[in-house]
Amino acid sequence: MKPKSHATLSDVIPVILVLTVHPQERDQEAQREEEMRALLDTGGRSVQNVLRQHLQRPHAATYIGSGKIKELAEMATACGAQEVAFDVSLSPSQQRNLEEEVGFKVIDYDELIIDIFARNARTHQATLAVDLARMEYTKTRLKRLWSHLDRQSFSGSLGGTSGGLTGTGEKQIEMDRRLVRKRILTLKRELDEISERTDRKVQKRTNCFNICLVGYTNAGKSTLMNALTRAGVLAEDRLFATLDTRSHRLFLEGVGRSVDVVLSDTVGFIRNLPPTLIASFHATLAEVREADLLLHVIDAASPVMSEQVASVEEVLTQIGAAEVPRLNVFNKIDRPHSRTLLGSFRKHCSPSVAISAITGDGLDQLRTGLEAAVLARVRTLKLRVPVADGAIAAFIRRNTAVLSERWDETHGELTITADDNLAAQLREHPAIEFV
């Protein structure tokens, strides 16, 4: 039985949600359902009903058992659903077999997340990253695609690639595989170029302390950034409102002009973030890997705070940022939360601070912690520079604060503040003498 076609992506698509929680994780089922409903809503879908199965291990061919498949088909028909959404990743064969058995389009967790990212991509870099993730996901599912996507929609999924897309069959699928592989190589090349430019840009920052906000999606990172910098970035109560890294200067009174502090907001993480998305957003996450300090923003009001923290830690490890120093920020203390649980978490997640980005509670303590982290990396240096070389003094004034200066006929003695990067650059200049 062929899957029934669904409405256009601009419409709200009625779906059946399939929850497949392990028997030992039944206590997480309510939170899993709430998160999946939020994801589906963000992805333009409306949950009509929920099918639950507590699985010790998935069935190799269809993930869920035959009895549940029959129940699922009847439920989808009765509710007028147009899609079936699973809360787990499915293999290409499982997805194809389920669609043949149920008679409806089946989307798995990875496809849903990629679709949400595609809807929220705004910049060229984010669009390229999502396209790459979609192509990596698509390349093993071409047989399934031909069963319910027309020529125009599939051509669009290849980024406008044309040629060799008429007809079906094994020969045609092989042609499409070559097109997909070619598109993947093109996207990777473009993203590698962006990654190299981004890495150079971050590494060239002199006398600059880079702070990066990380955390589970909807933990309040953008709201916190607005509270600290008045940047006016988009801060919505929905999942993955932020995909692109946005950076703004952060003024800390205790630091003053001694060093530039840059605060960056990044894409939120989530449980089992598809590996294709992590890989494709590698360039976007350069700020995280190169940061001097990570602010791990944690939703203190979440009943699954532990699982969310673990998910973020896992992604940080995957992108090579596990060793970056961090300050844990427990946000949303203005909402109902367990003080006992929060206290326990703060003991195990040191250093930490508890705040509300909405009300401002705890922000002074957070700023104090940030000032201490920045000042720990700044040194006071005394330099002698020749009067005849005005470019050196101009460079120093442009890149740092001059605390004092004294000039004679041949040289000037400057007392400045500098981080390790700026100090290294100054030491390499043959005309500069350190006092």
WOBEL-V114373 format. One record per residue. N is the residue number from 1. RES is the residue in one letter. PSI is psi in radians with two decimals (* if undefined). OMEGA is omega in radians with two decimals (999 if undefined). Layout:
n=(N;N)
res=(RES;RES)
psi=(PSI;PSI)
omega=(OMEGA;OMEGA)
This chain:
n=(1;2;3;4;5;6;7;8;9;10;11;12;13;14;15;16;17;18;19;20;21;22;23;24;25;26;27;28;29;30;31;32;33;34;35;36;37;38;39;40;41;42;43;44;45;46;47;48;49;50;51;52;53;54;55;56;57;58;59;60;61;62;63;64;65;66;67;68;69;70;71;72;73;74;75;76;77;78;79;80;81;82;83;84;85;86;87;88;89;90;91;92;93;94;95;96;97;98;99;100;101;102;103;104;105;106;107;108;109;110;111;112;113;114;115;116;117;118;119;120;121;122;123;124;125;126;127;128;129;130;131;132;133;134;135;136;137;138;139;140;141;142;143;144;145;146;147;148;149;150;151;152;153;154;155;156;157;158;159;160;161;162;163;164;165;166;167;168;169;170;171;172;173;174;175;176;177;178;179;180;181;182;183;184;185;186;187;188;189;190;191;192;193;194;195;196;197;198;199;200;201;202;203;204;205;206;207;208;209;210;211;212;213;214;215;216;217;218;219;220;221;222;223;224;225;226;227;228;229;230;231;232;233;234;235;236;237;238;239;240;241;242;243;244;245;246;247;248;249;250;251;252;253;254;255;256;257;258;259;260;261;262;263;264;265;266;267;268;269;270;271;272;273;274;275;276;277;278;279;280;281;282;283;284;285;286;287;288;289;290;291;292;293;294;295;296;297;298;299;300;301;302;303;304;305;306;307;308;309;310;311;312;313;314;315;316;317;318;319;320;321;322;323;324;325;326;327;328;329;330;331;332;333;334;335;336;337;338;339;340;341;342;343;344;345;346;347;348;349;350;351;352;353;354;355;356;357;358;359;360;361;362;363;364;365;366;367;368;369;370;371;372;373;374;375;376;377;378;379;380;381;382;383;384;385;386;387;388;389;390;391;392;393;394;395;396;397;398;399;400;401;402;403;404;405;406;407;408;409;410;411;412;413;414;415;416;417;418;419;420;421;422;423;424;425;426;427;428;429;430;431;432;433;434;435)
res=(M;K;P;K;S;H;A;T;L;S;D;V;I;P;V;I;L;V;L;T;V;H;P;Q;E;R;D;Q;E;A;Q;R;E;E;E;M;R;A;L;L;D;T;G;G;R;S;V;Q;N;V;L;R;Q;H;L;Q;R;P;H;A;A;T;Y;I;G;S;G;K;I;K;E;L;A;E;M;A;T;A;C;G;A;Q;E;V;A;F;D;V;S;L;S;P;S;Q;Q;R;N;L;E;E;E;V;G;F;K;V;I;D;Y;D;E;L;I;I;D;I;F;A;R;N;A;R;T;H;Q;A;T;L;A;V;D;L;A;R;M;E;Y;T;K;T;R;L;K;R;L;W;S;H;L;D;R;Q;S;F;S;G;S;L;G;G;T;S;G;G;L;T;G;T;G;E;K;Q;I;E;M;D;R;R;L;V;R;K;R;I;L;T;L;K;R;E;L;D;E;I;S;E;R;T;D;R;K;V;Q;K;R;T;N;C;F;N;I;C;L;V;G;Y;T;N;A;G;K;S;T;L;M;N;A;L;T;R;A;G;V;L;A;E;D;R;L;F;A;T;L;D;T;R;S;H;R;L;F;L;E;G;V;G;R;S;V;D;V;V;L;S;D;T;V;G;F;I;R;N;L;P;P;T;L;I;A;S;F;H;A;T;L;A;E;V;R;E;A;D;L;L;L;H;V;I;D;A;A;S;P;V;M;S;E;Q;V;A;S;V;E;E;V;L;T;Q;I;G;A;A;E;V;P;R;L;N;V;F;N;K;I;D;R;P;H;S;R;T;L;L;G;S;F;R;K;H;C;S;P;S;V;A;I;S;A;I;T;G;D;G;L;D;Q;L;R;T;G;L;E;A;A;V;L;A;R;V;R;T;L;K;L;R;V;P;V;A;D;G;A;I;A;A;F;I;R;R;N;T;A;V;L;S;E;R;W;D;E;T;H;G;E;L;T;I;T;A;D;D;N;L;A;A;Q;L;R;E;H;P;A;I;E;F;V)
psi=(2.25;2.53;2.50;2.52;2.65;3.04;2.94;2.73;-0.29;-0.25;2.84;2.16;2.14;2.29;2.78;2.24;2.26;2.01;2.19;1.31;2.43;2.50;-0.58;-0.10;0.44;-0.47;-0.28;-0.02;-0.73;-0.75;-0.66;-0.75;-0.74;-0.76;-0.73;-0.69;-0.71;-0.72;-0.80;-0.66;-0.75;-0.58;0.24;0.56;2.61;2.18;2.09;-0.56;2.90;2.26;2.26;2.44;2.23;1.87;2.23;-0.77;2.54;2.66;2.39;-0.70;-0.66;0.15;-0.92;2.87;2.90;-0.65;-0.72;-0.56;-0.76;-0.76;-0.68;-0.77;-0.74;-0.71;-0.77;-0.71;-0.77;-0.58;-0.10;0.53;2.71;-0.20;2.77;2.21;2.16;2.58;0.24;2.95;2.34;2.59;2.77;-0.71;-0.68;-0.76;-0.78;-0.76;-0.70;-0.73;-0.65;-0.64;-0.76;-0.62;0.24;2.75;2.31;2.20;2.46;-3.11;-0.77;-0.80;-0.67;-0.82;-0.77;-0.71;-0.71;-0.76;-0.70;-0.67;-0.54;-0.10;2.26;-0.64;2.90;-0.74;-0.80;-0.68;-0.74;-0.75;-0.76;-0.71;-0.72;-0.79;-0.71;-0.72;-0.73;-0.68;-0.67;-0.58;-0.42;0.09;0.46;-0.63;-0.73;-0.71;-0.72;-0.33;-0.34;0.17;2.35;3.04;-0.70;-0.80;-0.65;-0.66;-0.69;-0.62;-0.31;0.23;0.51;0.10;2.39;2.87;2.37;0.36;0.36;2.49;3.00;-3.03;2.99;-0.72;-0.77;-0.69;-0.67;-0.68;-0.72;-0.63;-0.71;-0.71;-0.72;-0.80;-0.71;-0.74;-0.69;-0.79;-0.72;-0.80;-0.73;-0.71;-0.78;-0.74;-0.59;-0.70;-0.74;-0.72;-0.74;-0.73;-0.72;-0.79;-0.75;-0.70;-0.78;-0.76;-0.45;-0.18;2.17;2.54;0.78;2.31;2.04;2.08;2.32;2.29;2.20;2.82;3.02;2.58;2.42;0.40;-0.23;0.42;-0.83;-0.65;-0.72;-0.70;-0.74;-0.68;-0.59;-0.58;-0.20;0.66;-0.42;0.52;2.80;2.18;1.67;2.64;1.12;2.83;2.45;0.73;-0.43;2.19;-0.57;2.54;2.20;2.31;2.45;2.63;2.47;2.09;2.18;2.08;-0.68;-0.29;-0.66;-2.40;0.14;-0.44;2.51;2.27;2.16;2.20;2.24;2.40;2.35;3.02;2.45;2.66;2.96;2.85;2.46;0.78;2.19;2.27;-0.58;-0.62;-0.69;-0.78;-0.77;-0.44;0.31;-0.77;-0.72;-0.54;0.25;-0.64;-0.59;-0.82;-0.61;0.08;2.64;-0.45;2.40;2.33;1.82;1.81;2.14;2.34;1.75;-0.30;-0.04;2.32;-0.24;0.72;-0.71;-0.80;-0.65;-0.72;-0.77;-0.66;-0.73;-0.77;-0.66;-0.77;-0.71;-0.67;-0.74;-0.57;0.10;0.48;0.27;-0.47;0.00;2.30;2.56;2.73;2.13;2.20;1.87;1.85;2.93;0.61;-0.10;-0.22;2.81;2.25;2.87;1.97;-0.60;-0.82;-0.74;-0.75;-0.69;-0.74;-0.71;-0.52;-0.64;-0.21;1.11;2.51;2.72;2.88;2.53;2.26;2.99;1.96;-0.37;-0.89;-0.35;-0.09;2.28;-0.10;-0.59;-0.74;-0.67;-0.78;-0.67;-0.74;-0.67;-0.72;-0.75;-0.72;-0.70;-0.86;-0.44;-0.35;-0.01;2.41;2.66;2.23;2.59;2.27;2.65;2.20;2.56;2.44;-0.61;-0.40;1.48;-0.37;-0.58;-0.86;-0.66;-0.70;-0.76;-0.79;-0.56;-0.48;-0.10;3.10;2.33;1.97;-0.63;2.80;2.58;2.26;2.53;-2.82;-0.45;-0.53;2.79;2.44;2.05;2.38;2.10;2.95;2.52;2.57;-3.12;-0.66;-0.84;-0.72;-0.71;-0.72;-0.74;-0.64;-0.46;-0.26;2.13;-0.38;-0.12;2.29;2.20;2.28;*)
omega=(-3.12;3.12;3.10;-3.13;-3.13;-3.13;3.11;-3.07;3.11;3.12;3.00;-3.05;3.08;-3.07;2.92;3.10;3.09;3.10;-3.10;-3.07;3.07;-3.11;-3.13;-3.12;-3.12;3.14;3.13;-3.01;-3.11;3.13;3.10;3.13;3.14;3.14;3.13;3.09;3.12;3.11;-3.13;3.09;3.09;-3.14;3.08;-3.10;-3.12;-3.10;3.13;-3.13;-3.11;3.02;-3.09;2.98;3.14;-2.98;2.96;3.08;-3.11;3.03;-3.03;-3.01;-3.00;-3.13;3.08;-3.07;-3.07;3.12;3.12;3.10;3.12;3.11;-3.14;3.14;3.13;-3.13;-3.12;3.12;-3.10;-3.08;-3.08;-3.14;3.09;3.09;3.00;-3.08;3.09;-3.14;-3.13;3.04;3.13;3.04;3.11;-3.13;3.09;-3.14;-3.14;3.13;3.12;3.14;3.11;-3.10;-3.03;-3.13;3.11;3.06;-3.13;3.04;3.10;-3.06;-3.12;-3.12;3.13;-3.13;3.12;3.13;3.12;3.10;-3.14;3.14;-3.05;-3.14;-3.11;-3.09;3.14;-3.12;3.13;3.13;3.09;-3.12;3.12;3.11;3.13;3.12;-3.14;3.13;3.11;3.12;-3.03;-2.92;3.12;-3.05;-3.07;3.11;3.14;-3.11;-3.09;-3.10;-3.11;3.05;3.13;-3.05;-3.08;-3.09;-3.14;3.09;3.12;-3.12;3.10;3.11;3.08;3.13;-3.14;3.11;3.06;-3.08;3.10;3.12;3.13;3.12;-3.07;-3.14;-3.13;-3.14;3.10;3.09;3.14;3.09;3.11;3.11;3.13;3.14;3.12;3.13;3.12;3.14;3.13;-3.13;3.13;3.14;3.13;-3.13;3.08;3.11;3.10;-3.13;3.14;3.12;-3.13;3.13;3.13;-3.13;-3.13;-3.07;-3.11;-3.14;-3.13;-3.12;-3.06;3.09;-3.05;3.09;-3.10;3.07;3.05;3.11;3.10;-3.13;3.14;3.10;3.11;-3.11;-3.11;3.09;3.11;3.13;3.10;-3.12;-3.09;-2.99;-3.02;-3.07;-3.14;3.12;3.14;3.12;-3.10;3.10;3.10;-3.06;3.06;3.05;-3.14;3.04;-3.07;3.10;3.07;-3.08;3.11;3.09;3.13;3.11;3.07;-3.01;-3.13;3.14;-3.14;-3.12;-3.07;3.11;3.06;3.09;-3.13;3.13;-3.10;3.08;-3.04;3.10;3.10;3.10;3.14;-3.14;3.07;3.08;-3.07;-3.14;3.14;3.12;3.11;-3.13;-3.07;3.12;-3.11;-3.13;-3.14;-3.08;3.11;3.13;-3.13;-3.10;-3.06;-3.07;3.01;-3.13;3.03;2.96;3.13;-3.12;-3.04;3.10;-3.09;-3.12;-3.10;3.09;3.11;-3.11;-3.11;-3.13;3.14;3.08;-3.14;3.13;3.13;3.13;3.14;3.14;3.11;3.09;-3.10;-3.10;3.08;-3.11;-3.06;-3.07;3.12;3.12;-3.11;3.03;-3.11;-3.08;3.13;-3.01;3.05;3.11;3.04;3.13;3.11;3.14;-3.14;3.12;3.13;3.14;3.14;3.12;3.12;-3.14;-3.10;3.09;-3.10;-3.12;-3.12;-0.06;-3.11;3.06;3.11;-3.04;2.86;3.13;3.14;-3.07;-3.12;3.12;3.07;-3.10;3.10;3.11;3.11;3.12;3.11;3.11;3.11;3.11;3.14;3.14;-3.14;-3.07;3.10;-3.12;-3.07;3.13;3.04;-3.08;3.02;-3.06;2.95;-3.14;-3.13;3.12;-3.06;-3.10;-3.11;-3.11;-3.13;3.14;3.12;3.11;-3.12;-3.13;-3.11;-2.98;-3.13;3.12;3.06;-3.08;3.09;3.12;3.12;-3.04;2.94;-3.04;-3.04;-3.04;3.00;3.09;-3.05;2.99;-3.04;2.95;-3.10;2.99;-3.06;-3.11;-3.13;3.12;3.14;3.11;-3.12;-3.14;-3.14;-3.09;-3.05;-3.09;-3.12;3.14;3.10;-3.11;999)
